[in-house]
Amino acid sequence: MEPLVDEGLGNACYLLDTGDGRALVVDPPRDLRAVRAAAKRRGLRIAWAAETHLHADFLSGAVRLAADDGARILASAGGGAGLRPRGAG
């Protein structure tokens, strides 16, 4: 597990290596450069994006990870309804 901290936002996300070449990103930020660089350094493909704090003052990168990387978004049923890539049902 690698914490990726954005001191300016006071936010942390986490890149977790699942041991099979894939990764889970917990609370991905809107700016995904650090997340993607960390995954690339470790030779990982981002397969999941988990959201643990869905609220109005946090812009998530989960939808972008789903659209660009094919990551599956993991979120609560009540809070995750707006986290679908365009065209997803």
Secondary structure as UniProt FT lines:
FT   STRAND          2..6
FT   TURN            7..10
FT   STRAND          11..17
FT   STRAND          22..26
FT   HELIX           33..42
FT   STRAND          45..50
FT   TURN            56..57
FT   HELIX           62..69
FT   STRAND          72..74
FT   TURN            77..79
FT   TURN            81..82
FT   TURN            86..87
//
